[in-house]
Amino acid sequence: MAVTIEDLYRNYGVLADAKDNLSQHKDAYQVILAGVKGGPKEKRLAAQFIPKFFNSFPELADAAINAQLDLCEDEDVSIRRQAIKELPRFATGENIFRVADILTQLLQTDDTAEFNQVNVALISIFKMDAKGTLGGLFSQILQGEDIVRERAIKFLSTKLKTLPEDIMTKEVEEYVFAETKKVLEDVTGEEFVLLMRVASGLRVLQTVNGRQQLVELVVEQADLDQALNPADPDAVDRLLQCTRQALPLFSKNVHSTRFVTYFCEHVLPNLSTLTSPVAELDIQLEVLKLMAEMSPYCGDMEKLEANLTILFTKLLEFMPLPPEEVENGENSASEEPKLQFSYVECLLFMDGERLKDFKIRLQYFARGLQVYIRQLRVALQGKTGDALKTEENKIKVVALKITNNINILIKVKSCYRIDTNLNWNIFKRAKRLSSEEMGSGAATKKQITPLPRRDARQIYNPPSGKYSSSIGNFNYEQRGGFRGGRGRGFGARGNRSRGRIY
């Protein structure tokens, strides 16, 4: 016979009046447990009554938790929310892990209110036993379904940093790091980024040794022991993602040597053949920017001379020789040289003068650079406020910053010791500038050309076209995840087949 509302209230009264003799009324509690098989009203009452007397009947603990779990999976969302709201009351002693595991599985709901209720419940049991709660979360991350794993990782990446130190103790943080390393043995690109956010936010790792451990995690993910296949966009994407995760960790005590060495030996020689993981990404510039940002933290390198030669050879590719003069004093070159300012800024930041003909190239490049700087200043002169906010003037401001940076770098012998900020750290929208895209534009005043010396080569006269309107329209840094992700096998919980995607 089905349990009625009256039955539930009557047996609730028996238990409420029993006080110290609750254990003698096991049959009354069993009637309340049977309420989960009733109608909607009976289920809502059972969801509230079952946890109230849960601790008084340890021999019925499994039956009580299973009954509440049945309500958490009910077709009626209001019943599910009520049951989820009461779940933290079961989180006592050895049950904390089980309750955390159940709540983690419930993160897969698509109902917003229910999802928020699960989050509130998880935070609630975190305050009771953080380590036990983490055990349930990581259990599902390692063995649960993909949707549960994904949402559990996102929960950790967003919620852990909000918990106070009295909950996230040193012991708890060490447990988080140990479990995170297990998960990192097989992750997608997006999961890797989120888990690195979790690990790098741990207070216990805010030391030189801790940051070094984080760098080692990234090194392992980046597969720096393997040669790079420049034609594989997934391999290129993985390297870029891992390098971006490592960048904030580098310092004068935590060196970027392994990454810089790998880029010199495996990436720079293949720079022109790299396959971009994203169509609109200038992959060559992205690589050079990463190298420039890492270079100040590079320690002792085993093959220093060889790697500097590789670096400098690449710089020369973007530093054209001035054209030879013919008898009439005109340039022999039939085409205007392309001056890749953004590329050169990166490479100059990493290295200085090394080869014999570099001085000639540098002087020629510098003279052309001065022309651009003058034109840009004339174009921006007197403009303030809204006038500087137009798309064209924004691009010119970025261009002026880049050219000024290069001008400073050229003047200093040891580029890596100067106090110069890379332009994209100030202007995140800067992408790539070339002499074909840069021109005098709004320059209105006639340039005064000094008389050339007898031994001077003719200075290249830049074109008068517009600046590239595509500058800054794409920010690869904001993209998350490796292309394609890992191919995980779908199957029963605990019998998952995961293989490295790299």
N, C-alpha and C positions, 0 to 999 in steps of 0.2 A: 504494500500500500504506500502510495506516494506521501511524502512529508508535506504538511500544510503550513501556512503562515502561523496558525494557532499552535501547532506542534513546536515550531521553532521558538516562539515567544515563551511557551510554557517551559521548555527545557532550558532556555536561556535563564529564566527566572530561578529554576532549580539550582543551576550552577552559580548564579550571582548571589543567592542566599546561602550557599554552602560554605563560603568563606574558607576556613582552614580545612574543611573536609571535602574539598573538590575531588580528590582522587577516588572517593567512594562513589562518585556519580559518573562513572565511565560511560554507562548506557545513555545518559543524557547528552554527553558530548558526541556520541556516535550518531544520535538522531540529528544533531546539527550538521555533522559531516554529510549525512544523507541528503541534506537540503540542496546540495549541488545538483541533484538529479530532478529537482522540482521545476516549477515554472520560473519566469523572470523575476517575480517578486521574492520567491523563496531563495533564488540564487543570490540576489542582492543582499538579503539578510544573512545568508550563510557566509558571504564574502566578508562581512563585518564581524560575525560571531565566532567563526573558526579561529582567527588569530588571537582573539581576546583571551581564550582559555588554552591556547596552544601549549604554553610552558607547563601547565598543570598535568598534562598527560603525555609524558615522554614515550610511553609504549605505543602511542598512536601518532607519533611525530611523522612517520612516513606517510601514513594515511591522510593526515591533515594537510601536509605539503602537497601531496598529489591531488587532493580535493581542491585546494586553492589553485593549483596549476590548471585543473580542468576549467575553472572559472576564468583564468587568464586567457584561455583559448576558446572561450564561448563565442558564438556568432554575434551576440549582442555587444556592440562596442561599449555601451555604458556599463555593462556587467564586467567586461574586461578591465576597464579603467578602475572600477571600484576594487577589483581583485588585485590589480597591480599596485594600487595605492597602499594596500594593506600588506603587501609582500615583505617589506622591511621588518615587520614584527616577527617574522619567522627567522630572521637572521641572528641567531644566537648560537654560540659555541661552534660545534662542528657543522652546523647548517649554513654558516655564512658563505662558504664556497658554493654550495648547491644553489642558494638563493641568487648569488651573483651570476652563476652560470645560467640560471633560468632568465634573469633579467637581461642578460647579454643577448640571449636568443630572441627575446621579445623586442630588441632594437630593430628587427626586420619589418616591423609594422609600417604600413603606409599611411596610417591615420595620424595626423599631426598632433592632436591632443593626446592620443595614446602614447606616441613617441616621446613627447615632452614628459608625460607621467613616468615613463620608464627611466628617463634621464634623472628626474627628481629622486626616484627610488634608489637608483644606483649611487647618487651623491649621498643620500641618506645613510646607506650601509657603509659607504666609504668612511664616514665619520665614526662608525662603530668599530670597523676592523679593516683598515686600508689594505693590508697585505692579503687578507682572505678574499676581499673583493677583487683585487688584482688577479688572484689565482683563478677566479671564475672567468674574468675577462680574457686573460691570456690563454686559458684552456680553449675557449671558443675561437680565438684568433688563430691558434695553431691547428685546431681540428674541426672547427665549425664550417657551415656553409659559406659560400663566397659573400653573400649579402650581409651575413652576420659579421664575418671577419672584417669587411670593409667598414661597417658602421662602428664596430668596436674600436678599430684603430682610430677612426675620426673622433670618437668619444675621448679616447686617451689624449689625442693631440690638442683637443680644445678644453678639456675639463681639468686635467692634472695641474696645469699652471695656475688654476684658480684656487687650489686647495692650500690652506695655511701650513706653516712649517710643523705645527704640532700634529698634523695628520701625515704630511709627507716628510717623515723623519729620515735620517740617514739610512737606517736599515731598509725602510720602504723604498727609497730611491735606488739603493743598490739592487734591490729585488727587481725593480722596474728595468734597470739597465741590463741585468742578467737575462731576463725574459725577452727583452727587446732584441738582444743579440741572437737569441734562438730564432725569433721571427725573421730577422734579417737574412737568415740563411736562404730564404726563398721568398722574394717579394716582387711586386710589380713596381714600376717607376713611381707611381703615385704613392704607393704604400711606403716606399723608401723615403720619399720626401717627408711624409707625415711622421714616420717613426724617428727620423733624424731630428725633427722638430721636438718630439717627445724627449729624446735623449739629450739633446743640446740644452734643453730647458731645465735639466736636473741640477740642483744646487751642488750636489756632490761631485759633479763633473766640471765645475767652474774653477778648475785649477789647471796648471800647466800639464800635469800628468793626465787629468781627466780629458782635456782637449786633445791631447796626443792620442788617447784611446779612441776618441771619436774620429780623428783623422784616419787611424788604422782601420776603423770600420768602413770608412768611405773608400779607402785604398782597396780593400777586399772586394767591395762592390764594383769598383771601376775596372777590375781585372788588369792592373798595370803590369802584371807579369806576362801578359799576352800581347802580341803585336796587333796593331789596329788595322782593321780592314776598312780602308777609306770608302769603299763602294757599298758598305753595309750601313744604311741610315740608322738602324737600331743600335749598332755598336757606337756610331758617332754620337747619337742622342744620349746613350748611357754615359759616355765619357763627359759630355757637356753637363749633364745633370749632376753627376757625382762631383765634378770640379766645382760647380756652383754651391754644392752643399759643404764642400771643404773650405771654400774661400773665407767665410767668417771665422773659421777656427785658427787660421794662420796668424802668427805673430813672430816677434823676434826670438821667442823661445820654442815655438811650434813651427817647424820649417815646412816649406812647400817643395822641398828639393825633389821628392819622388815624382810629383806632378810635373814640375818644370822640366825635369830630365826626360820624362815620358813625352811631353809635348815637343821637346827639341828633337828627340830621336825618332819618334813615330808619327807625329802630327805635322810638324813644319815641312818635312820632306814631301808630304802628300797633300799639302795645303790646297793646291789647285784642283785636286781630284776628289776632295771630300764630298760626300753625298749629304746634302742637307736633310734633316729629318722633317723640316717644315719648309714649304715652298717659298714663302716670303722672307725667309731668314738668309741674311748674308753670312754664310757659314764661315768664310775666311775671316771676316771682321770679328765675328763672335769668338773665334778661337784666339785671335790676336789680343782681343780685349781681356780674355781670361788670363792669358799669359802675362800681360802687362800688370794685371792686378795681383798676380801671384809672385811676380819676380822680386819685389822688395823683401820677401820672406824666404828666399832661397838660401840654403846653407851651403856647405862645402859639397861640390859636385865632382864625382870621380873623373868624368871625361869633360872637364871644363873647357879646354881649348877646342876640342872637336865640336862641342855643342855651341860654343860661341861662334865658331866658324859657320855652322849651319844657320844660326840666327842672323849673322851678319850677311851671309849670302842671300838670305830671304829679304833682308832690308834693301840690298842693292837692286833686287828685282823691281822695287817700287821707287827707286831713285834713279831716274834716267840721266845718262850723260848728256851734257849740252851738245847740240848739233855742231858739226864742223862748219867753218865758214868757207865759202868759195871765193874766187877772186874778186867778185863785185861786192863782197861784204855781206851778202845774203846768207841765210841758213841753208845748208844742203838738205835738211830734213823736209820731206814733202808733207808730213803729218804733224799736227801739234801733239806734243807729249802729254800723257795723262799723269797728272800729279794726284796720287791717292793719299790725301791728307790724313784721313782717319787711320789707314793702315800704317803710315809712317809714324804717326803719333805713338801708336802702340809699340812699334819696333824700336823707335828711338828711346822710349822709356825703359826698354829692356837692355839696350846696349849703346855703346859709343863708337868713336872712330877706331877702326881696326885695319882696314885694307888701304893700300897705297892710294888708290884712285878715289877713295871716299871723300877726301877733302874737296876735290873738284866737283864731285856730284853734290856735296852738301852746300857748297857755295852757290852753285847754279840753282839748286832747289830753294835756297834761302832768298836769292834775288827775286825769283818768281813769287815766293811767299810774301815778300814785302809789298809787291804790287797788289796782291789780293788784300792784304791788311789795310793798305791805304784806301783801296776802293770800298772796302766794307765800312771803314770809318766815315768816309764821305757819305756813303749811302745812309748811314745811321745818324749822322750828325744832326743835332737839333731835334731829334725825335724823342718824345717822352709819352708817358701814359698810354692812351689807347692806340697811338700811332705805332708803338712797339709791340702791340698785341696782335697785329695782323699776322697771318700765316707766313707771308714772305719775310717780314722783319724778324719774326721769331727764328726763322731758319738762318737769317743773316747773323743774328746774335750768337747762335750756336756755332756758326762758321767762324766768327771772329774769335770765339773762345778756343776753338781747335787750332786755328792758325797762330794765335798768341802762344798757346802751349808749345807748339812745334818750334816757334821762334825762340822761346826760353830754352827748350831742350837742346837746340842746335848750339846755343852760346855756351853751354856748360859741358865740360869734358866728361865728367862722370855723371851720366844721366840718372842713375839709380840713387844718387845721393842728394838730389835737389829737392826743394820743397815745392813740388808741382803736383796739382791734382789732375788726374785724368778727366777729360771733359765730361764723360758720361756719368761720372760720379756726381756731377753738378747738374748736367743737363741729361736726364735719362732718355730724352727723346732723340738724342743724336744718333744717327745711323751711319751713313757713309757719304763722304763728299769727294768729288773728283773735279778736276779742272774743267771737264766738259759740262759739269752741272753748275759750277760756280762761275759767276761773271760779274761784271761791273754793275749790271742791273740799273740801279737808280743813280749811278755816278753821273754827275752833271758837270763837274769841273774838269778842265783839260789837264791831263797829267803832264808834269814837267819832267822830261827825260834828260838825265845828265849825259854829258858827252862821254862816249865810251873810251876806255883806255885802249892803247894800241894792242895790248895782249889780251884784252877781254873778249870773251865770246858774246855773241849777241843775246840779249835777254829775251826769253820767251814772252810773247805778248798774249795774255789770256783771252779766251773768247768772251763775248758779251752776252751770253745766254742767261737764262734764269737759274736760280739755285734749284736743286732737286726738291720738289714738293712732297716727295715720299719720305723725307727725313723724319724719323721718330714715329712713324705710323705703326711700328711693330716693336713690341718689347718681349723678346723671347724669354726673358727671365721670369715672367709671370706665368709661363706655361708650365704645367706640372705633368709628371708621369712619363714613362718611356713609351715609345710607339708600340702599339699592339698589346703590350702587357704580357704577363706570363700566361702560358696555356695550362690552366689547372684542370685536372680531371674532376668530373662531377660524380658523386656517388654517396654512399652512406657515410654518416658522420664517423670520423675516426678511421676511415679507409680511403683517404684522399691521396691522389697521386700528383705530387708537385715536382716539377723539374725546373732548373734554372733557365731563365729566358735568355740569358746573355749568350 
